[in-house]
Amino acid sequence: MSSGSRPVVVAIGGGHGLATTLRAVRQYAGGITGIVTVADDGGSTGRLRRDLGVLGVGDLRKCLAALAATEPDPTAWTGAFEYRFETGDLRGHALGNLILVGLAEATGDWVQALDLAGRTLGIAGRVLPATSEPVVLRAEVDGGAVVGQVAIQNTPERIRRVSLEPGDAPSPPEVAEAIAAADQVVLAPGSLFTSLVPALAAREVGAALARSSAPVVMVMNLGAQVPETVGLNALDHLEAVRDLGIRVDHVVLDPAGHLAGDADTLVAAGVTVTVSSVARPDVMAHAPAKLALTLAALLQS
């Protein structure tokens, strides 16, 4: 990153947590790439996966909307992308999901489909799937094994490890290229075992991060997700990422967060910690503007 230029940032994860992080990153970065899990299998996404054998598109759609030129507005493309049909055979489907699947089938290439959708929405950056082939989540839990994102998200059993099937599913080459060019890598908050870990579990994502010299920042969740991470503290969240062989250099921790544990515990585990109020005042969620200031300051330091 040359003096005076805006940094290149890669954010990794899925769901609302990654979408929020991308809204933050766009406020200080010049080059932005979201690397998104495609292992989700619920709702409209799950129906499309079962019917057509495609990638999980819901989180890809959310991230495109987060980087769009305008926030969702029913009179603009971004709002239309988020529109859900209410009747008939298409009931429950998001228009953006259908468009992405159609573009992928028409072009034969998911990256090209996402780039086409991104140009239509005028996005600031790029959205890439963590794998270019469909994958299924498998979790090892205290009671045995659970298969599928929705099933894992709702299991009452303690989750010990999550992996992808097939384990050798490739990533688009653009994923490694984006990580190699990054000045900062942000691990987004959100569902730990069903959004962040699945994106990091992609073999080529992990390999690219191992080669990267960019600082890796983990934005810690504000609280447990019921039942997925009940009983887990901040250190457990960090170790779930490290168990994949992923390096974490910095952790952003909100002092009002509800995860047990403190900054000293994380520092003792070998990471630097920035304690910063990055939550919204009205709901338990991260505020993009506050998160942007904290992440930008980490780059300056």
C-alpha positions as CSV (number, residue, x, y, z in Angstrom):
1,M,0.0,0.0,0.0
2,S,1.6,3.2,-1.1
3,S,1.5,6.4,1.1
4,G,-1.7,8.2,0.7
5,S,-3.5,5.4,-1.1
6,R,-6.6,3.5,0.2
7,P,-5.9,0.0,1.4
8,V,-6.9,-3.3,-0.2
9,V,-9.0,-5.3,2.1
10,V,-10.4,-8.9,2.0
11,A,-13.3,-9.8,4.3
12,I,-14.2,-13.5,4.9
13,G,-17.3,-15.1,6.3
14,G,-21.0,-15.2,5.5
15,G,-24.5,-14.0,6.4
16,H,-25.4,-10.7,8.0
17,G,-22.0,-10.5,9.8
18,L,-20.0,-10.4,6.6
19,A,-22.5,-8.0,4.9
20,T,-22.1,-5.7,7.9
21,T,-18.3,-6.0,7.7
22,L,-18.3,-5.1,4.0
23,R,-20.4,-2.0,4.7
24,A,-17.7,-1.0,7.2
25,V,-14.8,-1.9,4.9
26,R,-16.2,0.2,2.0
27,Q,-15.8,3.3,4.2
28,Y,-12.0,3.1,4.3
29,A,-10.8,0.7,1.7
30,G,-10.0,1.3,-2.0
31,G,-10.0,-2.4,-3.1
32,I,-12.6,-4.7,-1.5
33,T,-13.2,-8.4,-1.9
34,G,-15.8,-10.4,0.1
35,I,-15.0,-14.2,0.2
36,V,-18.3,-15.9,1.0
37,T,-19.3,-19.3,2.3
38,V,-21.6,-21.1,-0.1
39,A,-22.5,-24.0,2.3
40,D,-25.8,-22.6,3.5
41,D,-28.8,-24.8,2.7
42,G,-31.9,-23.2,4.2
43,G,-34.8,-21.3,2.8
44,S,-34.7,-20.2,-0.8
45,T,-31.1,-21.1,-1.1
46,G,-31.7,-24.7,0.1
47,R,-34.5,-25.1,-2.4
48,L,-32.3,-24.0,-5.3
49,R,-29.5,-26.3,-4.1
50,R,-31.9,-29.3,-4.0
51,D,-33.6,-28.5,-7.3
52,L,-30.6,-27.4,-9.4
53,G,-27.4,-28.6,-7.6
54,V,-26.0,-25.0,-7.4
55,L,-23.9,-23.1,-4.9
56,G,-25.6,-21.7,-1.8
57,V,-26.4,-18.2,-3.1
58,G,-28.1,-16.4,-0.2
59,D,-25.0,-15.0,1.4
60,L,-23.5,-14.1,-2.0
61,R,-26.7,-12.0,-2.6
62,K,-26.5,-10.3,0.8
63,C,-22.9,-9.3,0.2
64,L,-23.6,-7.9,-3.2
65,A,-26.3,-5.8,-1.7
66,A,-24.0,-4.6,1.1
67,L,-21.5,-3.3,-1.5
68,A,-24.1,-1.8,-3.8
69,A,-24.1,1.8,-4.8
70,T,-27.4,2.4,-2.9
71,E,-28.9,0.7,0.2
72,P,-31.9,-1.6,-0.6
73,D,-34.6,0.5,-2.1
74,P,-37.7,-1.1,-3.7
75,T,-37.4,1.3,-6.6
76,A,-33.7,0.5,-7.3
77,W,-31.9,-2.6,-8.4
78,T,-30.6,-3.3,-4.9
79,G,-34.1,-3.4,-3.5
80,A,-35.3,-5.5,-6.3
81,F,-32.5,-7.9,-5.7
82,E,-33.7,-8.4,-2.1
83,Y,-37.4,-8.7,-3.0
84,R,-39.0,-12.0,-2.1
85,F,-42.0,-13.5,-3.9
86,E,-45.0,-14.0,-1.7
87,T,-47.2,-16.3,-3.8
88,G,-47.1,-19.2,-6.2
89,D,-44.3,-21.6,-6.9
90,L,-41.7,-18.9,-6.3
91,R,-43.0,-18.0,-2.9
92,G,-40.1,-17.4,-0.5
93,H,-37.5,-17.1,-3.2
94,A,-35.4,-13.9,-3.3
95,L,-35.2,-12.4,-6.8
96,G,-31.5,-11.9,-6.4
97,N,-31.0,-15.6,-5.8
98,L,-32.9,-16.5,-9.0
99,I,-30.9,-13.9,-10.9
100,L,-27.5,-15.3,-9.7
101,V,-28.4,-18.8,-10.5
102,G,-29.7,-17.8,-13.9
103,L,-26.5,-15.8,-14.6
104,A,-24.3,-18.7,-13.5
105,E,-26.2,-21.2,-15.7
106,A,-26.1,-18.8,-18.7
107,T,-22.4,-18.0,-18.4
108,G,-21.2,-21.4,-17.0
109,D,-19.0,-19.5,-14.4
110,W,-19.9,-18.3,-10.9
111,V,-17.3,-15.6,-10.8
112,Q,-18.5,-14.1,-14.1
113,A,-22.1,-14.3,-12.9
114,L,-21.2,-12.4,-9.7
115,D,-19.2,-9.8,-11.6
116,L,-22.1,-9.3,-14.0
117,A,-24.5,-8.8,-11.0
118,G,-22.0,-6.6,-9.3
119,R,-21.8,-4.3,-12.3
120,T,-25.6,-4.1,-12.5
121,L,-25.7,-3.1,-8.8
122,G,-22.7,-0.8,-9.1
123,I,-20.9,-2.5,-6.2
124,A,-17.7,-1.1,-4.6
125,G,-15.5,-4.1,-4.9
126,R,-16.0,-7.8,-5.7
127,V,-17.8,-10.8,-4.2
128,L,-16.4,-14.3,-4.6
129,P,-17.5,-17.7,-3.5
130,A,-15.2,-19.6,-1.1
131,T,-15.5,-22.6,-3.3
132,S,-16.5,-22.9,-6.9
133,E,-18.3,-26.2,-6.4
134,P,-21.3,-27.0,-4.0
135,V,-20.2,-28.2,-0.6
136,V,-21.9,-29.7,2.4
137,L,-21.1,-28.9,6.1
138,R,-20.4,-31.7,8.4
139,A,-19.9,-31.2,12.2
140,E,-18.5,-33.4,14.8
141,V,-20.5,-33.0,18.0
142,D,-20.6,-34.6,21.4
143,G,-23.4,-36.9,20.3
144,G,-21.8,-38.0,17.0
145,A,-22.1,-36.1,13.7
146,V,-24.5,-33.6,12.2
147,V,-24.7,-32.9,8.4
148,G,-26.0,-29.7,6.8
149,Q,-25.8,-26.0,7.7
150,V,-29.3,-25.6,9.1
151,A,-29.0,-28.9,11.1
152,I,-25.7,-27.8,12.5
153,Q,-27.0,-24.3,13.4
154,N,-29.8,-25.8,15.4
155,T,-28.1,-28.7,17.1
156,P,-28.2,-28.6,20.9
157,E,-25.0,-30.6,21.1
158,R,-21.6,-29.0,21.6
159,I,-19.9,-28.6,18.2
160,R,-16.3,-29.7,18.2
161,R,-15.2,-29.4,14.6
162,V,-16.7,-28.5,11.3
163,S,-15.5,-29.6,7.8
164,L,-16.5,-29.4,4.2
165,E,-17.6,-32.3,2.0
166,P,-15.8,-32.7,-0.4
167,G,-12.8,-31.5,1.5
168,D,-10.9,-30.8,-1.7
169,A,-13.5,-28.6,-3.3
170,P,-11.5,-25.9,-5.2
171,S,-11.8,-22.2,-4.9
172,P,-11.9,-19.8,-7.9
173,P,-8.3,-18.7,-8.6
174,E,-9.5,-15.1,-8.0
175,V,-9.8,-16.0,-4.3
176,A,-6.0,-16.6,-3.8
177,E,-5.2,-13.6,-6.0
178,A,-7.4,-11.3,-3.8
179,I,-5.8,-12.6,-0.6
180,A,-2.3,-12.2,-2.0
181,A,-3.0,-8.5,-2.9
182,A,-4.6,-7.6,0.5
183,D,-3.2,-5.1,2.9
184,Q,-5.6,-6.4,5.6
185,V,-7.8,-9.6,6.0
186,V,-10.9,-9.3,8.2
187,L,-12.6,-12.3,9.6
188,A,-16.2,-11.2,9.9
189,P,-18.5,-11.8,12.9
190,G,-21.6,-13.9,12.6
191,S,-22.4,-17.6,12.9
192,L,-19.1,-19.1,13.9
193,F,-19.5,-22.7,12.8
194,T,-22.0,-22.1,9.9
195,S,-20.6,-18.9,8.3
196,L,-17.0,-18.0,9.2
197,V,-15.5,-21.5,9.7
198,P,-17.0,-22.9,6.5
199,A,-15.4,-20.1,4.5
200,L,-12.1,-20.6,6.1
201,A,-12.3,-24.4,5.8
202,A,-12.0,-24.2,2.0
203,R,-8.6,-25.7,1.4
204,E,-7.4,-23.0,-1.0
205,V,-8.6,-20.2,1.3
206,G,-6.5,-21.5,4.1
207,A,-3.5,-22.0,1.9
208,A,-3.7,-18.5,0.5
209,L,-4.0,-17.1,4.0
210,A,-0.9,-19.1,5.1
211,R,1.1,-17.4,2.2
212,S,-0.2,-13.9,3.0
213,S,1.8,-11.4,5.0
214,A,-1.3,-9.2,5.6
215,P,-2.5,-8.8,9.2
216,V,-5.5,-11.0,9.9
217,V,-8.1,-9.3,12.1
218,M,-10.9,-11.3,13.8
219,V,-14.0,-9.2,14.7
220,M,-15.3,-11.0,17.7
221,N,-19.0,-11.7,18.0
222,L,-21.0,-9.7,20.5
223,G,-22.7,-12.7,22.1
224,A,-23.5,-16.4,21.7
225,Q,-25.8,-17.6,19.0
226,V,-28.4,-19.9,20.4
227,P,-27.9,-22.8,20.2
228,E,-24.9,-22.9,18.0
229,T,-22.3,-21.4,20.3
230,V,-24.0,-21.4,23.7
231,G,-21.4,-21.9,26.4
232,L,-18.5,-20.8,24.2
233,N,-16.4,-17.8,25.2
234,A,-14.2,-15.4,23.2
235,L,-11.2,-17.7,23.4
236,D,-13.2,-20.6,22.2
237,H,-14.2,-18.6,19.1
238,L,-10.6,-17.8,18.4
239,E,-9.5,-21.4,18.9
240,A,-12.2,-22.6,16.5
241,V,-10.5,-20.5,13.8
242,R,-7.0,-21.5,14.8
243,D,-8.0,-25.2,14.7
244,L,-8.2,-24.8,11.0
245,G,-4.6,-23.6,10.9
246,I,-5.6,-20.0,10.3
247,R,-3.4,-17.3,11.7
248,V,-5.1,-14.5,13.7
249,D,-3.0,-11.4,14.5
250,H,-5.6,-9.1,16.0
251,V,-8.9,-9.4,17.7
252,V,-11.5,-6.6,17.9
253,L,-13.5,-7.0,21.1
254,D,-16.5,-4.8,22.2
255,P,-16.4,-4.2,26.0
256,A,-20.2,-4.4,26.1
257,G,-20.2,-7.8,24.3
258,H,-21.8,-10.8,26.1
259,L,-19.1,-13.4,25.4
260,A,-17.4,-14.5,28.5
261,G,-13.7,-13.8,28.8
262,D,-11.6,-10.7,28.6
263,A,-8.9,-9.0,26.6
264,D,-6.1,-10.4,28.9
265,T,-7.2,-13.9,28.2
266,L,-6.9,-13.3,24.4
267,V,-3.6,-11.5,24.8
268,A,-2.2,-14.5,26.7
269,A,-3.3,-16.7,23.8
270,G,-0.9,-14.7,21.5
271,V,-3.0,-12.1,19.8
272,T,-3.2,-8.3,20.1
273,V,-6.6,-7.0,21.2
274,T,-8.3,-3.8,20.4
275,V,-11.1,-3.1,22.8
276,S,-13.5,-0.8,21.0
277,S,-17.2,0.1,21.2
278,V,-18.3,-1.2,17.7
279,A,-21.9,-2.2,18.5
280,R,-25.1,-0.5,17.6
281,P,-26.9,1.2,20.5
282,D,-30.3,-0.2,19.6
283,V,-29.7,-3.9,18.8
284,M,-27.0,-6.5,19.5
285,A,-25.2,-6.0,16.1
286,H,-22.1,-4.3,14.9
287,A,-22.3,-0.7,13.6
288,P,-20.6,-0.4,10.2
289,A,-19.4,3.2,10.9
290,K,-17.9,2.3,14.2
291,L,-16.3,-0.8,12.9
292,A,-14.8,1.1,10.0
293,L,-13.0,3.5,12.3
294,T,-11.6,0.6,14.4
295,L,-10.4,-1.4,11.4
296,A,-8.9,1.6,9.6
297,A,-7.0,2.5,12.8
298,L,-5.5,-1.0,13.0
299,L,-4.0,-0.5,9.5
300,Q,-2.5,2.8,10.6
301,S,-0.9,1.3,13.7
